[in-house]
Structures are given as structure tokens and as C-alpha cells.
Amino acid sequence: MDVISLDLSNKRQARDFLDLPFSIYRDIPQWVPPLLTDERLRLNPKRFPFYKHSRAAFFLAYEGTRPLGRIAVLDNRNYNDYNREATAFFHLFECEDNLPAASALFEAAFAWARSRGLNKILGPKGFTPLDGFGLLVKGFDLRPALGLPYNPEYYVRLVEAQGFVNAGESVSGCLDANIQFPPRIHELAERVASRRGLRVARYAKRSDLRALVPRLKELYNNALRDTTGNAPLTDDEAKALADQLLWFADPKLIKIVTKDDQPVGFLFAYPDISAALQKTRGRLLPFGWWTLLRELKRTDFLNINGAGLIPEYRGSGGTAILYSEMFKSIVESGQFRRAEVVQIGVENENMQREMANFGVDFYKVHRVYQRGL
């Protein structure tokens, strides 16, 4: 068995890296392939905004000429500067049920991280806020929402064998359109909005959302205040994330809470296209784009993947506005029967309790791991 550092200019190695998951998951019907155009972009230092401020390395384990496993290791300088840490991330780990291969991959990642002066490694954690985080530890029988990590159950054993320990968990759950949502939440949301001079801005066209990108970047970064474990977006990253989302976003599902026309909160939801990605194997060409566009119109599954308020608006009932709009996003179009609310940190006990009271069934758990270097 050999472990190589991926030469990003080597087309065969890049193809082996991108194709490996299709081998790992060939008999797992729940797996959703990533959009391959996005995956290729990550391997392009000239075009992917991450590389303007940070570095990454990619490793492949081979048995002869057959790939057994892969891993990426990231030195996110913006994250480390913002959080005053020296932490590496591991990401894109995929491996056959082969402990020596997994150990060799992680040792290569550890060595690279140490060579850059990093003293801790955390993961799975990706390049951008749209990269779902954590290893799936509960909910293996369910298809993941778009962008949410999925992995075989044995990955837990392979990762923990490397000396990693639990650094935090998040839960995801389902909100059914038929639940009896408490009317008092809508009433509270209206009172809070009126008292604090807030309104919910809605959009009809993608061009409206495109024009909003600079303000959304500012809003996202302001919402990080008083939090740890995140990093502010750069202008280039905000634009790249918008490019990634806007082609399939439904403008009516993007809602911004404003105060005097200044954004102070957000709720991002979008139709789930996981079924289409399974059919097209993550490819847009030659006809995958048509399958994806058709799925946008007929899917009954909604992803709610981002909600927040800047710190000064979180108390005094401000979250009631997000809850109210969350439920409206599901029922107003008449298209969606259920929504997946993704990756709420287990430390956020109030939100979990409130959403469980609304009828959210938390059926998935993802775990982030860490170890010293």
C-alpha cells in the first residue's frame, strides 16, 4: 500500500480522488453524490477562493493501482487568525473498511499539518460554510439533505482508532407540513417585529438575490460575533457561495430580517435536489441539468440550512420570527410536505427543546472529532 500527495495537475490522480466515493458507496442507496463541478473547483488553486488566503493538501492511498482511500487536510488561516488557534481541518475522508489504509492517510495528514506549525486537527470540517460538518453517527438508514455529510457506519471506528475524541455534535430533524404549529409563535413574531421595527424582506427574482450578496456577506459575518469555531467570509468567498447556490435557489425561500432596511437576520431554505443528484451521479452534462431543474419543481422536500440573527436581536423573542418564517416556508408554496432542519449544535438546548415542541423529530446526529498533534 502506498500513500501519495495528490498532484493537482495530474489528471489521473485527480480523477482517482474524485471517483473513489462512487466505489465506496456503490451498494449504499442512501448516498447522494456531490455536484462534480463543485468538487473539481476545490482542486483548482487558481479559481477556488479558499487558496487566496489558505492552503490544503490531498492524499490518496493505493493498493497497486487501485485507490483505497483519500483525505484532505486544510490550513484555514482566516479561521486560525479569527479564533486565535493553530488548527488543521480534515475533510473529504473516504476509505474502504481498511484500518491500515485509514491510519496511513491520517498520518500523512498529521505530518503535513505539523509541518505548517499546527498543533491540533479537527473534523470533518470543510472549506466553506456550505460544506456540512461532522461524521454521521446516527441516521444511517436515511438519505441526507443536500450538502449534509453521509458516511458508512464503520467510518466512526476508523476515525476513533486514530486517537480522535468527540469535540461536539449537531442534530438534524424533520418538520412535517401537517404539524399543528403553535399560533402563538406567529403572534409573538408579529408583536416582536412591530415592537422592534423589524420586517421580513422577500424576493421574487434571482437578480434580486444576486444584488443582495454583499449585504449578506456583512450580515453573515456580523452574526458570527460572540461565537467561536467559524470564520468571516471574504468578498470572493461570498460571491463563490452565491454562484453555488443561486442557480437552484427559490428566491421566495430566502428571507432576510431587516431593521430600517439594514439586514439583521436571515433564513435560508431551498428545494432539495438530492434525488436528482443520485440519478445524474452528480453530473450536469450532457443532460443532468435538465433532471436537476425538473426536480426543483417537483421535490416535496425542503432544506432549511441557515438561520441567524446578529447578537443584539437574538433575545426578547427575536428567534420567534425565524421559527414563524421557517414554518411559512414549508406551507406557503403548497409544494413541500416536509423540511429538514440541519445541524443544530447540541449545546443549543433551547432551540432543540423549542423545535421538538413544534414537532421536529431529530433523527440524525453528526459528530466533530479532534486530537492534538
N, C-alpha and C positions, 0 to 999 in steps of 0.2 A: 504494500500500500504506500502511495506517495501523496503528499500534500504540496500543492503548488500555490504560489501567489499569482492571482489572475493577472494576466497581461491584457489590459482593456483594449488594446489594439489588435489582439489575436482573435479573429472571428470564430475559430473553432472553440477556443476556451470560453468565450462569451456565450456561444450557443449552448455549450455543455452546462454552464451556470444557469442559464435561463430555462433550459429544458428539463433539468433534474426534477423539479416538483411534479412534472407530468408523469414521471416514472414512479415517484414515491406515492402519489395519490391515485394511481390508475384504477385501483379497486375500491376507492373511497368515494361514494356518490355524494357525500355532503360537501366535498371540497369545491371551492369556487376559484377558477384561475384568475390571476391578476390581468389587468389590461396590459398587453405586451408592449404597447407603445410607451406606457409609463415606466415599465420595467427596464426597457432599453435606455430610456433617458437617464436613469440613475447611474448607468455605466458610462456616461458621457461627460467627462470633466469639463469639456468646452461649453456645454449647454446647460447642465444642471446647476441651479443657483447655489446649492449647498457648497460646491467646491470653490466658490469665491471667498469663503471665509474658513473652511474646514477641510478635513481630509478623511479618506476612507480607504480600507484595503479589503480585498475579496480573496477568499481561499477555497480551493476545491480539493477534495480527497478522491483519489483514483485507486482502483484495483486493476492494474494493467491499463487498459484504455477506457474502462467503464467508470463513470463518476458514481461515487458512493454518497457523498455529502458535500455541503457547501456552508459558508458563513461569511458575513460581512462584519467588519469592526469599524466603528466610527469615532473620530476625534472631533466632536462638535465644539468648536472654540466659542461660538456665541453662547451655547449652553453653559460651558465651564466658566466663562467670564461673568455671565449673569448670576450664576449660582455660587461662584467662588469655589469651584471644585476642580478636580483633575480626574474626570470620569470618562471612561470609554463606554460606548454602547455596543452590544452585539445585536445583529439584525439579520433577517433573511436566512436563519438557520434551517436547513433541511438535511435529513440524513436517514439512511436506512437504519434498521434496528441493529446497529453495529457499534458497540461501545468503543472499541479501539479507534474506529474512524472518527467518531464524535470527539473523543479525547484529543486526537491529533489535530483536529480542526480548532478546538478551543485553545490548545497550547500554542498554535500558530497565532491566533487572535491575541492571546495574552502577551506573547513576545512582542508583537507589533505595538500593542498599547504601552507596554513598558518602555519600548524604545522611544516613545514620544513623551515620556515623563508622566504618564497617567498612573494613578495608584488604586483605582477601583474600576470594576466593569459592571454594567447594569444592562438588563434587557429581558426579553426582546424589546427594543425601542428603536424607532426608525429615524428617517431623515427629516420628516415634516409632521405637522400636527394631523395630517390626514392618514398617516401610517398608524394603523391600530397598534396598540402596545400589549405586551404580555404574552405568556404562554397559556393556551386554553387548558384548564384543569377540570372543568365541569361543563357538560353540554355537548359531548362529542357526537351525539346522535342527531344534531340539528344543523341545518345549513347556516353558515354565518351570514350576517348582513354584509353588504358591500364594504370592503375595507377592513373588516374585522378579522383578526388572525384566526386561523384554524390550523390544527396540527394533530397528528396521531397521538393517542394516549401515551405511547411509550416515550415520547419526547421528554415528558416530565422526569422519567428515570434517567435518561441520557444527560439531561442538564444538571440534575441534582447530584449525579455522580462526579461532576467537576468541582464540587465544593460550593456550589451556589446555595444561598439561603433566601427565603421569602423576604422581599423588600416592599411588598404591597400588593393588594388585589383590587380588582374592579368587577362590578357586576353589570350584566345586561339583561333586559327583560322585555316582555311583550305587553303592549297596551292594546286591548281589543276595542274596536269601534262601538261595540254593543254594550260596553260597561255603562253603569249609571254614574256618570261623572258628577261630583257634588256641585249643585248650582251655586252654593255659597262661594266656591272658588272663583267662578265668573263674576259674582257680585263683588267679592273682595278685590279682584283685579280691577274692576271698573272704579271702585272707590279710591284705591291707591293711585291709579292713573290720574284721576280727577284731582286728588289732593296734592299730588306732587308734580302736576303739569306734564305728565308723560303721555305719549301716544305711540301706537304701533304702526310703523310705516310698512306698506305693502307695495309690491311691484308687479308689473304686468309684462315687461319685456326684458329679455336678456341684456339688451343695451343699457337698461336702467341699472342692472346689477353690475355691469362692466364699469359704468361711471362711478359706482359706489366703492370700488375696490380700495382706493387709497384711504377712505374713511373707515372701511372695515379693518384694514391693517392697523390703523390707530386704535380702533375700538378693541381689537383682539389684544394688542399689547397693553392697553390700559387695564383690561380685565385680568391680566397676569399680576398686577400689583398685589402685594401681600401674599403671593403664592410662591412655592418652590417647585422645582422639578420640570420647569418649562423654559422656553427661551423666546425672546421677541422675534417677530418676523421682520425680515428685511424687505425693501421695496420689490426686489427681484423675486423673492420667495412668495410674496403676496400675489404678484402677477402670475407666477407659475401655478400656484394653487387655484387661482381663478380660472386659468386656462384648463386645468384638470377637471374642474367641477362644472363650469358653466355650460359645456356642450350638452350635458344631460340634466342640468338643474331645471326645476319648475319654478319660475320666478314667484309664483303665488305662495310657495312654501318657504321662501326666505323672508324672515320678518326681523325688523330692526326696531328696537325700543328707542325713542328719541326724547330729548328734552330741549326745547327751543331749537329744534332741527339739528341738534347735535346727538350722534349715536351714543347711547349709554348701555345698551344691551342687545342681545341677538339670540335668534333661534334658527338653526339651520336644519332643514329636513329635505329629503329628496327621495324620489321613487327608487326602489331597489331594483337593480338590473342584474342581480346575481344569476338568475335563471338563464338570462341571455348569454352571460359570460361563460356559463357551463356549456351552452350549445355551440358557441363560436370558439371555445378554447382560448378565450382572451384576445382573439384576433379581430381587427376591424376590417381588414381587406381579405378577399375582394368584396364579400357581401355581408361581413359581420356587422357593419354599421347599420344595415337595414334591419337585422334581427334585434339589435340594441334599441333602435328607435321605436320599433313595434312594441318591444317590451315596456318601454316608458309609458305607453298609452294603455297597456292592459294589466300591468302588475297591480296587485292589490296589497302590496307590502311597502310600507314607508319606513325609511331610516331617519331617526332623529339623532343627529351626530354632531351636536354642538349647541350649547346654551350657556349663557352667562350674562352677568351684569357687572359694571365697574363697581368697585368696593362700596362707594357711598350710596348705592341704590339697592344693595342686597338685603338690608334689613327692612323692617316696617312693612312687611307684606309684599316687597318687590318681586319675590320669586313667584307669587300668585299669578302675575302677568305671564310669566313663562309657562306655567302649568296650564293656564287657560288657553294660551295660543297653541300649546302642544296638542291639546285635545281638539281644538278647532281645525288644526292642520289635517287631522285624520278624517274628520267627518264632513268638512265643508265641500270637498270635491265630489263626494259620493263614490270615488274610485277605490278607496283604501278600506280594507277590513281590519287591518292591524298595523301596528307600528312597533319597531324595535328601538328601545331607548338604550343607547350603547355606552358602556364603560363608565359607570359612576363609581368613584372611589369608595371602598368600603368604609373609609374614615368619615365619609359624608353620611352619617347616620340619619340626620334629619331628612335629607332628600329621599333616602331609601325608605324610611318609615312613611313619609307623606305619599310617595308614589305607590308603595304597597297598599296604602289605604285607598288609593284611587283604583286599585285592581291590577297593578303591574305585577306580573309574575316574573321574578328574577330567576332565570333558568340557566344562565351562563356565568362562568367565573374565569377571569384571566388573571394570571399571577406574573408579576415582575420579579426577577431574581437579581441578586447582587453578590459579589465576592471581592475581597481585596486582591491586589496584585503584588 
